[in-house]
Amino acid sequence: MRPLKFLKVMLIAGTLAASSAAITATGVLAYGHADGPIAQIEFSGNCNNPDFGFCQQVGLGGIWLWIEIDGGAGATSGDADIAGSSCGHVRGVGGGAFSIRGEFEWWWSATPEGEDVTFGTYSGADGYYNVGLPGVVLSFPVTTGHYSFHPAPAVAIELQVAPSGPAT
């Protein structure tokens, strides 16, 4: 695992926090009722080890996202409803958190077209959901499951992909 790739994913927190202030969103739509959900994704990235070089570069903190992939059965693109937050802190000084909300585009591809958030732990057999965010594209596995990456103590990437089930 290359540190630069890990850096890009953790820098997403800053990008999302900055862009969320400029995005006007109507909120997450009906949580799977009106917009034909395909999958739900929960993603968290945390860098809280001040002795780990990467955390020294990007700062201490983390990001949490809930993503609903919309479009109905068989869709290969659509909207992704996103809600979450990012936080950062400086030891001995303090910190803060930022809300992340909005609707962004997603599309399916056979290979990652953005940052592979599984860090190579997914074989890619079923393809990827690529979610376009301001300044970055995140590529999530289509296959239902849990993906985890822990390069050092207090540094973790956790990802859960679950089917949404039928719309009601």
DOLO-532576 format. One record per residue: z, y, x of N, C-alpha, C in turn; residue in one letter; residue number from 1. Coordinates in steps of 0.001 Angstrom, whole numbers, plus 524288, in hexadecimal, padded with zeros to 5 digits. Atoms other than C-alpha are relative to their C-alpha. Example, Ala and Ser with C-alpha at 12.3 -4.5 7.8 and 13.67 -1.06 7.14 Angstrom:
# residues 2
<npz 80000&npy 7FB5A&npx 8037A&capz 81E78&capy 7EE6C&capx 8300C&cpz 80000&cpy 804B0&cpx 80384&rest a&nr 1>
<npz 7FFC4&npy 7FB5A&npx 7FCCC&capz 81BE4&capy 7FBDC&capx 83566&cpz 802DA&cpy 80442&cpx 7FCFE&rest s&nr 2>
//
This chain:
# residues 168
<npz 80000&npy 7FB71&npx 8034D&capz 80000&capy 80000&capx 80000&cpz 80000&cpy 804C6&cpx 80375&rest m&nr 1>
<npz 80064&npy 7FB52&npx 7FCD4&capz 7FBC1&capy 80CBA&capx 80609&cpz 80360&cpy 80461&cpx 7FDCE&rest r&nr 2>
<npz 7FCA1&npy 7FBC8&npx 801CD&capz 80569&capy 81813&capx 8056A&cpz 7FCFC&cpy 8044C&cpx 7FD1E&rest p&nr 3>
<npz 80300&npy 7FBE2&npx 80286&capz 7FA75&capy 82194&capx 80195&cpz 7FF09&cpy 7FEB6&cpx 7FA45&rest l&nr 4>
<npz 800EF&npy 80192&npx 80566&capz 7F756&capy 819DC&capx 7F547&cpz 804FE&cpy 8009A&cpx 7FCC8&rest k&nr 5>
<npz 7FAF3&npy 7FF77&npx 802A8&capz 805C1&capy 81959&capx 7F192&cpz 8012F&cpy 805C1&cpx 7FF27&rest f&nr 6>
<npz 7FF2E&npy 7FA5D&npx 8005D&capz 8068D&capy 827EF&capx 7F430&cpz 7FCF9&cpy 80247&cpx 7FB70&rest l&nr 7>
<npz 80329&npy 7FDE2&npx 80439&capz 7FB78&capy 82AC5&capx 7EABB&cpz 80271&cpy 7FEE5&cpx 7FAB3&rest k&nr 8>
<npz 7FDAC&npy 80155&npx 8050C&capz 8021F&capy 8239E&capx 7DFA1&cpz 804EF&cpy 8032D&cpx 7FF15&rest v&nr 9>
<npz 7FB35&npy 7FD09&npx 800B8&capz 80F2B&capy 82A4F&capx 7E1EA&cpz 7FEE0&cpy 805D7&cpx 7FF3F&rest m&nr 10>
<npz 80168&npy 7FA89&npx 800BA&capz 8086D&capy 83799&capx 7E2B1&cpz 7FE33&cpy 80124&cpx 7FA73&rest l&nr 11>
<npz 8018D&npy 7FF61&npx 8056D&capz 803E7&capy 83544&capx 7D4D3&cpz 80447&cpy 802CF&cpx 7FCF7&rest i&nr 12>
<npz 7FB9F&npy 7FD84&npx 802C0&capz 81164&capy 8397A&capx 7D058&cpz 7FF7E&cpy 805EC&cpx 8002C&rest a&nr 13>
<npz 80097&npy 7FA5D&npx 7FF80&capz 80F2E&capy 8471C&capx 7D582&cpz 7FB4A&cpy 8020E&cpx 7FD11&rest g&nr 14>
<npz 804BA&npy 7FE6E&npx 802BF&capz 80167&capy 847EA&capx 7D01E&cpz 800DC&cpy 8001B&cpx 7FA24&rest t&nr 15>
<npz 7FF0C&npy 80041&npx 8059F&capz 805A7&capy 843AA&capx 7C29B&cpz 803D3&cpy 80428&cpx 7FE37&rest l&nr 16>
<npz 7FC20&npy 7FC0F&npx 8017A&capz 8115C&capy 84CA2&capx 7C264&cpz 7FD7C&cpy 80563&cpx 7FFB7&rest a&nr 17>
<npz 8028A&npy 7FAE6&npx 7FFE7&capz 8091D&capy 85860&capx 7C60F&cpz 7FC0A&cpy 80093&cpx 7FB9D&rest a&nr 18>
<npz 8040B&npy 7FFA7&npx 803F7&capz 7FE29&capy 85525&capx 7BCA9&cpz 80231&cpy 7FFD5&cpx 7FA7C&rest s&nr 19>
<npz 7FDE7&npy 80080&npx 80553&capz 806EE&capy 85213&capx 7B112&cpz 80156&cpy 8054A&cpx 7FDAC&rest s&nr 20>
<npz 7FEC5&npy 7FAD3&npx 80203&capz 80ABE&capy 86055&capx 7AFF3&cpz 7FB2D&cpy 802A5&cpx 7FDBB&rest a&nr 21>
<npz 804CC&npy 7FD85&npx 801BE&capz 7FC85&capy 86406&capx 7ADE4&cpz 7FD49&cpy 7FD12&cpx 7FB97&rest a&nr 22>
<npz 8028F&npy 80335&npx 803F1&capz 7F923&capy 8595B&capx 7A428&cpz 80292&cpy 800E0&cpx 7FABA&rest i&nr 23>
<npz 7FE04&npy 7FF95&npx 8054E&capz 7FA7A&capy 85BC2&capx 795B6&cpz 7FECF&cpy 7FADE&cpx 7FD4E&rest t&nr 24>
<npz 800B8&npy 80517&npx 8027C&capz 7FC95&capy 84ECE&capx 78EEC&cpz 802BE&cpy 7FFEC&cpx 7FAC3&rest a&nr 25>
<npz 7FDA1&npy 80089&npx 80525&capz 7FFA0&capy 84B27&capx 78108&cpz 80437&cpy 7FBD8&cpx 7FFFE&rest t&nr 26>
<npz 7FC14&npy 80416&npx 7FFB4&capz 808E0&capy 84098&capx 785BA&cpz 7FD76&cpy 7FAAB&cpx 7FFB9&rest g&nr 27>
<npz 801F4&npy 80554&npx 80017&capz 8075E&capy 83223&capx 78651&cpz 7FEEE&cpy 7FE8C&cpx 7FA52&rest v&nr 28>
<npz 801C0&npy 80108&npx 8054A&capz 7FFE3&capy 82DA4&capx 77A57&cpz 80248&cpy 7FAFD&cpx 7FDC3&rest l&nr 29>
<npz 7FE42&npy 80440&npx 80362&capz 8071C&capy 824C4&capx 770F3&cpz 801B0&cpy 7FAFE&cpx 802C3&rest a&nr 30>
<npz 7FE28&npy 8047F&npx 7FD10&capz 80B30&capy 81B48&capx 77BA1&cpz 7FD9F&cpy 7FADE&cpx 7FE2F&rest y&nr 31>
<npz 802A2&npy 804E8&npx 80106&capz 800F7&capy 81109&capx 77893&cpz 7FE61&cpy 7FF16&cpx 7FA6B&rest g&nr 32>
<npz 80165&npy 800F4&npx 8056E&capz 7FE62&capy 812F6&capx 76A30&cpz 7FA9C&cpy 80210&cpx 7FEA1&rest h&nr 33>
<npz 804C0&npy 7FD85&npx 801E6&capz 7F2E3&capy 81C25&capx 7687A&cpz 7FB68&cpy 7FFD5&cpx 803C3&rest a&nr 34>
<npz 8041B&npy 7FF37&npx 7FC2B&capz 7EB1B&capy 81B78&capx 774DE&cpz 7FE26&cpy 7FB07&cpx 802B9&rest d&nr 35>
<npz 80224&npy 804E1&npx 7FDFA&capz 7E7BC&capy 80D25&capx 77744&cpz 801C1&cpy 7FE9D&cpx 80575&rest g&nr 36>
<npz 7FE23&npy 8011C&npx 7FAB0&capz 7F065&capy 809D9&capx 782E8&cpz 7FE21&cpy 7FABC&cpx 8020B&rest p&nr 37>
<npz 80185&npy 804CB&npx 7FD4F&capz 7EBFE&capy 7FF9D&capx 78CB0&cpz 80482&cpy 7FDFB&cpx 80349&rest i&nr 38>
<npz 7FBC5&npy 80190&npx 7FC73&capz 7F754&capy 7FF8A&capx 7964B&cpz 803E2&cpy 80471&cpx 8009D&rest a&nr 39>
<npz 7FC11&npy 7FC3C&npx 7FE73&capz 803CC&capy 80653&capx 79A2F&cpz 80166&cpy 7FEEB&cpx 805A5&rest q&nr 40>
<npz 7FECE&npy 8006E&npx 7FA70&capz 80701&capy 808F4&capx 7A85F&cpz 804D7&cpy 8033C&cpx 8011A&rest i&nr 41>
<npz 7FB72&npy 7FD1F&npx 7FE17&capz 81417&capy 80CBD&capx 7AE1E&cpz 7FFB4&cpy 7FFF7&cpx 805ED&rest e&nr 42>
<npz 80092&npy 7FF78&npx 7FA57&capz 813AA&capy 811CB&capx 7BC09&cpz 80460&cpy 80367&cpx 80214&rest f&nr 43>
<npz 7FC30&npy 7FCA6&npx 7FD6B&capz 81E5C&capy 816CD&capx 7C4E8&cpz 7FF62&cpy 7FF7D&cpx 805E7&rest s&nr 44>
<npz 80018&npy 7FFCF&npx 7FA4E&capz 81E41&capy 81ADA&capx 7D30F&cpz 8049B&cpy 80332&cpx 801D8&rest g&nr 45>
<npz 7FB4E&npy 7FD5C&npx 7FE26&capz 82AA1&capy 81E8F&capx 7DA55&cpz 8003A&cpy 7FFE6&cpx 805F1&rest n&nr 46>
<npz 7FF79&npy 7FF86&npx 7FA58&capz 82CA8&capy 8235B&capx 7E829&cpz 8053A&cpy 802BF&cpx 80106&rest c&nr 47>
<npz 7FAB7&npy 7FDDA&npx 7FF85&capz 83B45&capy 82527&capx 7EA6C&cpz 802C1&cpy 7FE49&cpx 804F9&rest n&nr 48>
<npz 7FDCB&npy 8019D&npx 7FB02&capz 83D53&capy 820BD&capx 7F864&cpz 7FEDB&cpy 80444&cpx 803FF&rest n&nr 49>
<npz 8010F&npy 7FBAE&npx 7FC74&capz 83EDF&capy 82CBF&capx 80124&cpz 7FEB7&cpy 7FE3F&cpx 8058E&rest p&nr 50>
<npz 8013C&npy 801F3&npx 7FAC7&capz 83D71&capy 82429&capx 80D3F&cpz 7FA8E&cpy 7FD9C&cpx 80059&rest d&nr 51>
<npz 80543&npy 80234&npx 80027&capz 83039&capy 81E9D&capx 808FD&cpz 7FC15&cpy 80464&cpx 800F4&rest f&nr 52>
<npz 803A6&npy 7FBE4&npx 7FE70&capz 82540&capy 82678&capx 80F43&cpz 7FCD1&cpy 8023B&cpx 7FB8A&rest g&nr 53>
<npz 80323&npy 7FE22&npx 80452&capz 81D24&capy 8273A&capx 802FE&cpz 8031C&cpy 803B5&cpx 7FC78&rest f&nr 54>
<npz 7FCB6&npy 7FC9C&npx 8033F&capz 8286F&capy 82D00&capx 7FB1D&cpz 800F5&cpy 8053D&cpx 802B9&rest c&nr 55>
<npz 7FF6E&npy 7FB20&npx 7FD21&capz 82A1D&capy 83720&capx 805D6&cpz 7FB25&cpy 80360&cpx 7FF59&rest q&nr 56>
<npz 804E7&npy 7FD19&npx 8009D&capz 81BC8&capy 83AE8&capx 8040F&cpz 7FF58&cpy 8023A&cpx 7FA7D&rest q&nr 57>
<npz 80100&npy 7FE49&npx 80565&capz 81B34&capy 83BAA&capx 7F523&cpz 804C9&cpy 80216&cpx 7FD44&rest v&nr 58>
<npz 7FB32&npy 7FE46&npx 80272&capz 82954&capy 83EAE&capx 7F22F&cpz 80276&cpy 7FBAC&cpx 7FCC8&rest g&nr 59>
<npz 7FD29&npy 803DB&npx 80312&capz 83383&capy 8373A&capx 7EA92&cpz 7FF0D&cpy 800F4&cpx 7FA34&rest l&nr 60>
<npz 800C5&npy 7FF81&npx 8059B&capz 8315D&capy 83479&capx 7DC37&cpz 7FCC3&cpy 7FB96&cpx 7FDDC&rest g&nr 61>
<npz 80312&npy 8041C&npx 80263&capz 828A4&capy 82CE1&capx 7D333&cpz 7FCEF&cpy 801D3&cpx 7FB53&rest g&nr 62>
<npz 80337&npy 7FEFE&npx 8048E&capz 81FAB&capy 82BE6&capx 7C797&cpz 8007D&cpy 7FB5D&cpx 7FC53&rest i&nr 63>
<npz 8000D&npy 80417&npx 803EB&capz 82010&capy 82441&capx 7BAE0&cpz 7FBE4&cpy 80174&cpx 7FBFF&rest w&nr 64>
<npz 80417&npy 7FF11&npx 803DC&capz 81480&capy 822E1&capx 7B1A3&cpz 7FFC7&cpy 7FB9A&cpx 7FC05&rest l&nr 65>
<npz 8016B&npy 803AC&npx 80416&capz 8120B&capy 81C30&capx 7A4A8&cpz 7FA7A&cpy 80183&cpx 7FE71&rest w&nr 66>
<npz 80583&npy 7FF03&npx 80120&capz 80379&capy 81AE1&capx 7A20A&cpz 7FE40&cpy 7FC46&cpx 7FBBE&rest i&nr 67>
<npz 8025C&npy 8033F&npx 80404&capz 7FCF4&capy 81608&capx 795B3&cpz 7FA18&cpy 80070&cpx 80096&rest e&nr 68>
<npz 805AB&npy 8003F&npx 7FF7C&capz 7EEE2&capy 811C2&capx 797B7&cpz 7FDCA&cpy 7FF4F&cpx 7FA81&rest i&nr 69>
<npz 8021F&npy 80015&npx 8054A&capz 7E7B8&capy 814EA&capx 78AF5&cpz 7FA2D&cpy 7FED5&cpx 80003&rest d&nr 70>
<npz 80597&npy 800CA&npx 8008E&capz 7DA63&capy 8112B&capx 78603&cpz 7FE8B&cpy 7FB53&cpx 7FCA6&rest g&nr 71>
<npz 80125&npy 80486&npx 80344&capz 7DB7F&capy 804C5&capx 77DF8&cpz 7FDFF&cpy 7FB63&cpx 8031C&rest g&nr 72>
<npz 801B0&npy 804D8&npx 7FD6E&capz 7D7AE&capy 7F6D0&capx 78125&cpz 7FA68&cpy 80085&cpx 801F9&rest a&nr 73>
<npz 80534&npy 7FFF3&npx 7FDB5&capz 7CBFE&capy 7F5A3&capx 78A18&cpz 7FE54&cpy 80520&cpx 80279&rest g&nr 74>
<npz 80174&npy 7FAE8&npx 7FDD2&capz 7CC0C&capy 803DD&capx 78E5F&cpz 80019&cpy 7FFDB&cpx 805F8&rest a&nr 75>
<npz 8001F&npy 7FF92&npx 7FA4C&capz 7C889&capy 80709&capx 79C72&cpz 80133&cpy 80586&cpx 801D7&rest t&nr 76>
<npz 7FE51&npy 7FABA&npx 7FEA3&capz 7CCC7&capy 81551&capx 79BF9&cpz 80299&cpy 8026B&cpx 7FB3D&rest s&nr 77>
<npz 7FD61&npy 7FD4F&npx 80443&capz 7D4B2&capy 81EAA&capx 793D1&cpz 80402&cpy 803C9&cpx 80205&rest g&nr 78>
<npz 7FBCC&npy 7FC72&npx 7FE91&capz 7E0D7&capy 82706&capx 79406&cpz 804D7&cpy 7FCE5&cpx 8017A&rest d&nr 79>
<npz 7FAFD&npy 8023C&npx 7FE71&capz 7EDC6&capy 823DB&capx 79A7F&cpz 80437&cpy 80407&cpx 7FECF&rest a&nr 80>
<npz 7FB8B&npy 7FC9B&npx 80117&capz 7FA1D&capy 829D4&capx 794DE&cpz 8040A&cpy 7FF0F&cpx 80442&rest d&nr 81>
<npz 7FC50&npy 80079&npx 7FBA9&capz 803EB&capy 82CA1&capx 79FA7&cpz 804D3&cpy 8034D&cpx 7FEEB&rest i&nr 82>
<npz 7FB09&npy 7FD35&npx 8003E&capz 8123B&capy 83061&capx 79F4F&cpz 8034D&cpy 7FE25&cpx 80497&rest a&nr 83>
<npz 7FCB8&npy 8018C&npx 7FBA5&capz 81BA7&capy 8307B&capx 7AA9B&cpz 80286&cpy 804AD&cpx 80290&rest g&nr 84>
<npz 7FD8A&npy 7FBC8&npx 7FD15&capz 8224C&capy 8388B&capx 7B4DB&cpz 7FFB6&cpy 7FEE9&cpx 805CF&rest s&nr 85>
<npz 7FF87&npy 80084&npx 7FA54&capz 82335&capy 83B04&capx 7C344&cpz 804BD&cpy 80330&cpx 801AE&rest s&nr 86>
<npz 7FB85&npy 7FD0F&npx 7FE18&capz 82EA9&capy 83FA3&capx 7CB31&cpz 7FFE1&cpy 80025&cpx 805F1&rest c&nr 87>
<npz 7FF88&npy 7FF7C&npx 7FA63&capz 83183&capy 84421&capx 7D8CC&cpz 8054C&cpy 80250&cpx 8014A&rest g&nr 88>
<npz 7FAFC&npy 7FDCF&npx 7FE79&capz 83DB9&capy 84767&capx 7E03A&cpz 80057&cpy 80070&cpx 805ED&rest h&nr 89>
<npz 7FF00&npy 7FF12&npx 7FA7B&capz 84230&capy 84C75&capx 7ED55&cpz 805D0&cpy 7FF21&cpx 800D9&rest v&nr 90>
<npz 7FA7B&npy 80141&npx 7FF09&capz 84ECC&capy 846DD&capx 7F2CC&cpz 8031F&cpy 804E6&cpx 8014E&rest r&nr 91>
<npz 7FC92&npy 7FB94&npx 7FF12&capz 859BB&capy 850C0&capx 7F25C&cpz 7FE53&cpy 80503&cpx 7FD62&rest g&nr 92>
<npz 801F8&npy 7FB3E&npx 8026E&capz 8517A&capy 85A8F&capx 7EAC9&cpz 7FF8F&cpy 7FF5F&cpx 7FA1C&rest v&nr 93>
<npz 800D3&npy 800E0&npx 80598&capz 84DE2&capy 854CF&capx 7DD89&cpz 7FA66&cpy 7FE6B&cpx 7FEFA&rest g&nr 94>
<npz 8054E&npy 8017D&npx 80172&capz 8415F&capy 85245&capx 7D63F&cpz 7FEF5&cpy 8010D&cpx 7FA50&rest g&nr 95>
<npz 80168&npy 7FF36&npx 8056B&capz 83ACD&capy 851AD&capx 7C93E&cpz 7FC25&cpy 7FBED&cpx 7FE2D&rest g&nr 96>
<npz 8039F&npy 803B1&npx 80266&capz 83277&capy 849DC&capx 7BFE6&cpz 7FC03&cpy 80300&cpx 7FCC6&rest a&nr 97>
<npz 80445&npy 7FDA0&npx 802EA&capz 825AB&capy 84CD9&capx 7B90F&cpz 7FDE3&cpy 7FC13&cpx 7FC14&rest f&nr 98>
<npz 80244&npy 8034A&npx 8040B&capz 8203F&capy 84773&capx 7AC6D&cpz 7FA23&cpy 7FF74&cpx 800E8&rest s&nr 99>
<npz 80599&npy 8010B&npx 7FFA6&capz 812C4&capy 84146&capx 7AC7D&cpz 7FE4E&cpy 7FDF4&cpx 7FAAF&rest i&nr 100>
<npz 80200&npy 80199&npx 80518&capz 80B76&capy 84055&capx 79F8C&cpz 7FA55&cpy 8018B&cpx 7FF9A&rest r&nr 101>
<npz 8055F&npy 7FE7D&npx 800FA&capz 7FD65&capy 8402B&capx 79B8A&cpz 7FC8F&cpy 7FB70&cpx 7FE9B&rest g&nr 102>
<npz 803EF&npy 803E7&npx 80132&capz 7F124&capy 838F9&capx 79815&cpz 7FBBD&cpy 80084&cpx 8041D&rest e&nr 103>
<npz 803BB&npy 80008&npx 7FBB6&capz 7E7F7&capy 8351F&capx 7A307&cpz 7FBED&cpy 7FBC2&cpx 7FF06&rest f&nr 104>
<npz 80416&npy 803F6&npx 8008D&capz 7DB92&capy 82D12&capx 7A45B&cpz 80155&cpy 7FB18&cpx 80311&rest e&nr 105>
<npz 7FFB1&npy 804ED&npx 7FD26&capz 7DB84&capy 81EB9&capx 7A842&cpz 7FAB6&cpy 7FD4A&cpx 7FF80&rest w&nr 106>
<npz 804AB&npy 80343&npx 80030&capz 7D070&capy 8154A&capx 7AB4A&cpz 80115&cpy 7FAF6&cpx 802F2&rest w&nr 107>
<npz 7FF6F&npy 80520&npx 7FD94&capz 7CF49&capy 80702&capx 7AF2D&cpz 7FC1C&cpy 7FF8D&cpx 8047A&rest w&nr 108>
<npz 80393&npy 80152&npx 7FBBD&capz 7C95B&capy 80267&capx 7BC05&cpz 801B8&cpy 7FAD1&cpx 80261&rest s&nr 109>
<npz 7FEDC&npy 8050C&npx 7FD83&capz 7C894&capy 7F599&capx 7C37E&cpz 8035F&cpy 800A1&cpx 804DC&rest a&nr 110>
<npz 7FCEE&npy 7FEE3&npx 7FB4E&capz 7CE9D&capy 7FBCE&capx 7CFA7&cpz 802B7&cpy 80543&cpx 7FF3E&rest t&nr 111>
<npz 7FD52&npy 7FAF3&npx 8009E&capz 7D820&capy 80727&capx 7D147&cpz 7FC62&cpy 8048B&cpx 8014E&rest p&nr 112>
<npz 80306&npy 7FB49&npx 7FEEB&capz 7D17B&capy 8145B&capx 7D05F&cpz 8038E&cpy 80485&cpx 80184&rest e&nr 113>
<npz 7FC20&npy 7FC28&npx 7FE61&capz 7DDDB&capy 81B84&capx 7D430&cpz 803FF&cpy 7FD56&cpx 8036F&rest g&nr 114>
<npz 7FBBA&npy 8023C&npx 7FCED&capz 7EAD1&capy 818A4&capx 7DA99&cpz 801F0&cpy 7FB01&cpx 7FD66&rest e&nr 115>
<npz 7FE24&npy 80504&npx 801FF&capz 7EE52&capy 80A3D&capx 7D8C1&cpz 805F2&cpy 8000A&cpx 80031&rest d&nr 116>
<npz 7FA51&npy 7FF7C&npx 80019&capz 7FC6C&capy 80B83&capx 7D453&cpz 802D9&cpy 7FAD7&cpx 800DB&rest v&nr 117>
<npz 7FD78&npy 80506&npx 7FECE&capz 7FEF4&capy 7FCEF&capx 7D6BB&cpz 8003B&cpy 7FEFF&cpx 805DB&rest t&nr 118>
<npz 8000C&npy 80094&npx 7FA53&capz 7FCBF&capy 7FEAE&capx 7E55D&cpz 7FE24&cpy 7FA98&cpx 801A4&rest f&nr 119>
<npz 80259&npy 804FA&npx 7FE8E&capz 7F47E&capy 7F270&capx 7E5C9&cpz 802C2&cpy 7FB35&cpx 7FDDA&rest g&nr 120>
<npz 7FD53&npy 8048F&npx 80224&capz 7FDD0&capy 7E9B8&capx 7DE1A&cpz 7FD2E&cpy 7FDBE&cpx 7FB44&rest t&nr 121>
<npz 80317&npy 801C8&npx 8046E&capz 7F3B1&capy 7E82C&capx 7D326&cpz 7FAB2&cpy 7FE40&cpx 801F9&rest y&nr 122>
<npz 804F8&npy 80226&npx 7FE1F&capz 7E79B&capy 7DFCB&capx 7D52B&cpz 7FB48&cpy 802CE&cpx 7FDC8&rest s&nr 123>
<npz 80452&npy 7FD23&npx 8024B&capz 7DF30&capy 7E82B&capx 7CC4F&cpz 7FC69&cpy 7FCBF&cpx 7FC9C&rest g&nr 124>
<npz 80363&npy 8038E&npx 802DA&capz 7D9B5&capy 7DC9B&capx 7C4B5&cpz 7FE3C&cpy 80229&cpx 7FAB6&rest a&nr 125>
<npz 8015D&npy 7FDE6&npx 80525&capz 7D9F1&capy 7E3B9&capx 7B790&cpz 7FE66&cpy 805BE&cpx 80026&rest d&nr 126>
<npz 80186&npy 7FA8F&npx 7FF83&capz 7D6D2&capy 7F133&capx 7BCB2&cpz 8049B&cpy 803BD&cpx 7FFDB&rest g&nr 127>
<npz 7FC22&npy 7FBD0&npx 7FF9D&capz 7DE09&capy 7FE18&capx 7BC6B&cpz 7FF48&cpy 80401&cpx 7FBB0&rest y&nr 128>
<npz 7FFFB&npy 7FB42&npx 80321&capz 7E1BA&capy 808F2&capx 7B32E&cpz 80070&cpy 80477&cpx 803E5&rest y&nr 129>
<npz 7FFD9&npy 7FB68&npx 7FC9E&capz 7DE7A&capy 81564&capx 7BA99&cpz 8016F&cpy 804A7&cpx 7FC96&rest n&nr 130>
<npz 7FE22&npy 7FB8F&npx 8030D&capz 7E5F7&capy 8212F&capx 7B57F&cpz 7FF2F&cpy 804EE&cpx 80345&rest v&nr 131>
<npz 80135&npy 7FB2E&npx 7FD3A&capz 7E0C6&capy 82E7F&capx 7B977&cpz 803FD&cpy 80436&cpx 7FEE0&rest g&nr 132>
<npz 7FC27&npy 7FBCE&npx 8005A&capz 7EB8F&capy 83854&capx 7BBF3&cpz 7FE19&cpy 8048B&cpx 80352&rest l&nr 133>
<npz 801B4&npy 7FB97&npx 7FCCD&capz 7EA02&capy 845EC&capx 7C1BD&cpz 800B1&cpy 7FEDA&cpx 805D8&rest p&nr 134>
<npz 7FFD3&npy 800B6&npx 7FA57&capz 7E6A6&capy 843E1&capx 7D003&cpz 80071&cpy 7FA6B&cpx 801E8&rest g&nr 135>
<npz 7FF61&npy 80566&npx 7FE3E&capz 7E841&capy 8350F&capx 7D026&cpz 7FE7B&cpy 7FC3F&cpx 7FB97&rest v&nr 136>
<npz 80102&npy 80441&npx 803A8&capz 7E3AD&capy 8288C&capx 7C99B&cpz 80391&cpy 7FB83&cpx 8018F&rest v&nr 137>
<npz 7FCA3&npy 8047F&npx 7FF0A&capz 7ED7F&capy 81D77&capx 7C854&cpz 7FD6F&cpy 7FB32&cpx 7FDA8&rest l&nr 138>
<npz 80259&npy 804E1&npx 801CE&capz 7E876&capy 80F7F&capx 7C718&cpz 8044A&cpy 7FC02&cpx 7FF04&rest s&nr 139>
<npz 7FC0A&npy 803BD&npx 801B6&capz 7F126&capy 80622&capx 7BF6B&cpz 7FD6A&cpy 7FAD6&cpx 7FE9B&rest f&nr 140>
<npz 8024C&npy 8050E&npx 8015F&capz 7EEC7&capy 7F785&capx 7BDA7&cpz 7FF93&cpy 7FF47&cpx 7FA17&rest p&nr 141>
<npz 800A2&npy 80157&npx 8057D&capz 7E99D&capy 7F2BD&capx 7B09B&cpz 80385&cpy 7FB67&cpx 7FE92&rest v&nr 142>
<npz 7FCF4&npy 804B3&npx 80104&capz 7F0FD&capy 7E5DE&capx 7B1C6&cpz 805B3&cpy 80155&cpx 7FEDF&rest t&nr 143>
<npz 7FA8B&npy 7FF4B&npx 8017F&capz 7FE10&capy 7E5EC&capx 7AAC0&cpz 80389&cpy 7FDC3&cpx 80439&rest t&nr 144>
<npz 7FC4D&npy 801FC&npx 7FC2A&capz 8095E&capy 7E497&capx 7B43A&cpz 80338&cpy 80444&cpx 80278&rest g&nr 145>
<npz 7FC9E&npy 7FC79&npx 7FD18&capz 81356&capy 7EAB3&capx 7BD31&cpz 7FE3D&cpy 80002&cpx 805B1&rest h&nr 146>
<npz 801B0&npy 7FF57&npx 7FA9C&capz 80F83&capy 7EFF4&capx 7CA8E&cpz 80423&cpy 80345&cpx 802C3&rest y&nr 147>
<npz 7FBAD&npy 7FD8B&npx 7FD4F&capz 81949&capy 7F43A&capx 7D4CB&cpz 7FEBF&cpy 80091&cpx 805CF&rest s&nr 148>
<npz 800E1&npy 7FF05&npx 7FA71&capz 818B3&capy 7FA29&capx 7E278&cpz 804BC&cpy 802EB&cpx 80219&rest f&nr 149>
<npz 7FB38&npy 7FDC0&npx 7FDBB&capz 824C3&capy 7FD10&capx 7EAD9&cpz 7FF80&cpy 7FFFD&cpx 805F8&rest h&nr 150>
<npz 800BD&npy 80001&npx 7FA55&capz 8214B&capy 8011E&capx 7F8CD&cpz 804EF&cpy 8010C&cpx 8032F&rest p&nr 151>
<npz 7FB1A&npy 7FEC5&npx 7FD3E&capz 82F33&capy 8058A&capx 7FC42&cpz 80458&cpy 80084&cpx 7FBF5&rest a&nr 152>
<npz 7FBBD&npy 7FF18&npx 803B6&capz 83CBC&capy 806A0&capx 7F625&cpz 7FF7F&cpy 80563&cpx 7FD70&rest p&nr 153>
<npz 80035&npy 7FB34&npx 8031E&capz 83CF7&capy 8110C&capx 7EB6C&cpz 7FA84&cpy 8024E&cpx 7FF95&rest a&nr 154>
<npz 8056F&npy 7FE6D&npx 800B7&capz 82E0E&capy 811BC&capx 7EB37&cpz 7FD73&cpy 7FBBB&cpx 7FCB8&rest v&nr 155>
<npz 801F2&npy 80403&npx 8038E&capz 827B9&capy 80AE0&capx 7DFBB&cpz 7FBA3&cpy 801FD&cpx 7FC77&rest a&nr 156>
<npz 80404&npy 7FF3E&npx 803F4&capz 81B94&capy 80A30&capx 7D759&cpz 800A2&cpy 7FB7F&cpx 7FC24&rest i&nr 157>
<npz 7FF8D&npy 803EE&npx 8041A&capz 81D3D&capy 802F3&capx 7CA69&cpz 7FBE3&cpy 8012A&cpx 7FBDB&rest e&nr 158>
<npz 80435&npy 7FF66&npx 803C1&capz 81251&capy 800A2&capx 7C0B7&cpz 80039&cpy 7FB84&cpx 7FC1E&rest l&nr 159>
<npz 8002A&npy 803F4&npx 80417&capz 8120F&capy 7F975&capx 7B3BE&cpz 7FB52&cpy 80138&cpx 7FC81&rest q&nr 160>
<npz 80476&npy 7FF7D&npx 80381&capz 80586&capy 7F74C&capx 7ABED&cpz 800E0&cpy 7FC36&cpx 7FB85&rest v&nr 161>
<npz 7FF03&npy 80331&npx 804A4&capz 80732&capy 7F259&capx 79E00&cpz 7FBE1&cpy 8011D&cpx 7FBDF&rest a&nr 162>
<npz 8039F&npy 7FF0C&npx 80457&capz 7FE0B&capy 7F074&capx 79293&cpz 802C3&cpy 80316&cpx 7FBC2&rest p&nr 163>
<npz 7FDA1&npy 7FCE8&npx 80420&capz 80054&capy 7F9EA&capx 78760&cpz 80063&cpy 7FD12&cpx 7FAE5&rest s&nr 164>
<npz 80006&npy 802C5&npx 804F6&capz 7FD75&capy 7F05D&capx 77C8A&cpz 7FC9B&cpy 802DB&cpx 7FC14&rest g&nr 165>
<npz 80384&npy 7FD95&npx 803D1&capz 7F5FF&capy 7F389&capx 77017&cpz 80224&cpy 80526&cpx 7FDEE&rest p&nr 166>
<npz 7FE78&npy 7FAFA&npx 80248&capz 7F62E&capy 80137&capx 76A8E&cpz 801D0&cpy 7FF0F&cpx 7FA6F&rest a&nr 167>
<npz 7FE09&npy 80092&npx 80558&capz 7FDD7&capy 802AD&capx 75DFB&cpz 7FF3D&cpy 804F9&cpx 7FCF2&rest t&nr 168>
//
